[in-house]
Amino acid sequence: MEIFTQLALNSLIAGATYSLVALGFNLVFGTTRFLNMGHGAVASVGGYMVLALARNGHLPFTVSVFLAVLAAGLLGWLIDRLVYAPLRTRRASSSVLVITSLGVLIVLQSLLAIIFTSQFWTLAAPSVWFATVFSIGSGNITGLQLTLILASVLIFSGGWLVLRFSDFGKQVRAVGDDEEVARIIGVPSERVIGGTVFWGSAVAGLAGVLVGLDTGVYPTMGLLLLLSAATASIIGGLGSVTGALLGAYLLGFVENFGIWFIPSGWKTAISFGVLVIFLLFRPHGILNKEK
Amino acid sequence: MPYLVHILILFCIYAIIGISLNLVVGYTGLISIAHAVFSTIGGYAVAILMTFYGWNFFLAMLVGVLVSACVAWPIAWLLSRLTWDYYVLGTVGFNYVIYVVFLNWESLTRGPLGIPGIPRPTLGPLNFTSNYYFLILALLFATAAYLFARYLVRTSFGRVLKAIREDEQALRVFGYETTRYKVAIFVIAAMLAAMAGALAASFLRFLDPTAAALMDSIFAVSIVILGGVANLEGSILGALVLVAFPELMRFVGFSEDIAGQMRQLFYGLLLIIMMRWRPQGLMGEYKL
């Protein structure tokens, strides 16, 4: 039973991380209908910005986190404007967009490796709260990991409310439903997509920061974050915010309880096993209705 | 001169990779980002059987090719139900799973330590230990792969592949079992890739799981896309450019780590630029 509590906590932590990356991935898919492979790399840029600003640039910690999240959002937005928007205008096929996003992933990864070397860096959080260890039953969780879960819950509730009740949310849903019709009735679809990409990337950047604080940053971390986010989104249902949340936590639990039975080195193999099963048998996810 | 021979051998190996992947990506329109998996399977067959069991290179290569086919078969069958970006994502996920397998199945692959000291091929009195002779061998294999692929795409089988790419639905209406064709070409390409991987492992004399990293699968796709989608000569050109160009950076004097990263940066930018302005590649016949 002791290990059970710890595994449950680890599952929540993993689920929270995936959910933050999956949110943006899923929102972008919802409005543009393509699987953005570069999304995870944008998240890792968030972590690296904190490394550059707080550790090497000696800015106050909270300021650097804020700037890092902002930078990730702007970067995602900029890539969308410079790279994907022209392709959308040309009505490029989704294969073209996916290959392009793989290119973006590699470019960002190698830029990070060139600037910060390909070694592993740990981010130090100055706050005592982050390092405090809380015991829940027989499991342990740090303040940072609690923050991660809290951030996931808050951001998802906020995101859900915005999508449901604000004008921006209505526009996002309209563009996701049918971009052409939305444009005809006067929804500024490109601006809506830009906004979605900005917020999605900023949240991913926050995930990158928190992952960096929890375990550290390395240039190829983005790929793993992306694959987990993509798996979570597909499990839950692409294009749906609640789906991303549900899928992310489900994936967290499957992965962490999976290593109860098999060695932890195989953890990622479990999640892709789940991905393939869902792709084959329920590609529309748990929540979405079959198309 | 020895340096040039080295580059030419790599070029031959990557030409086989490019040609075989073009059969899947270019002719059939299935964008597979998992090709490095199959070349690495061929590589490990050679590395394990030759280094630990003293097998002959050609026999080991044959085993690698067969194992690669056996792995490719169920995977191709599972993936063939996916379409468009789901197919891409499925192959990326599959590539990662197999990479993790290579990394963790330590009793077989020695895990991250890799397998050093892989011997060069010999065949009776023939000995391909020196790079010059190895180049001849690599050229033979590359030529054979090219001629085979050229023959394949000109047969009725090849025409069905192109038809799948253009309109799979219509083909099904005419009674073609398109899944069979998609699986068949995927398996054939995987076998050719295993051949290339076997050559690479024996040539470089070292193999570790990073050979199956996603980056290498993306590299294979870059060869196809740069050279030309659905054009076999294009894949040869693509292999030549992508193998030769990064060598130029060696002369600029970057450190080994930075040079490697610059190379990746170049491939990434290349993909973005090609997709933006020339999605069919330099000599391509089909726009993705």
Interface residues (C-beta under 8 A of the other chain):
Chain A: F34 L35 M37 V83 P86 L87 A92 S93 S94 S95 V96 L97 V98 I99 T100 L102 G103 V104 L105 I106 V107 Q109 S110 L111 A113 I114 T117 S118 L223 L227 A230 T231 I234 P263 G265 W266 T268 A269 F272 G273 L275 V276 L279 L280 P283
Chain B: I31 I33 L78 R81 L82 W84 D85 Y86 V88 L89 G90 V92 G93 F94 Y96 V97 V100 V101 L103 N104 L214 M215 I218 V221 I225 D257 I258 Q261 M262 Q264 L265 Y267 G268 L269 L270 L271 I272 M275 R276 P279 L288
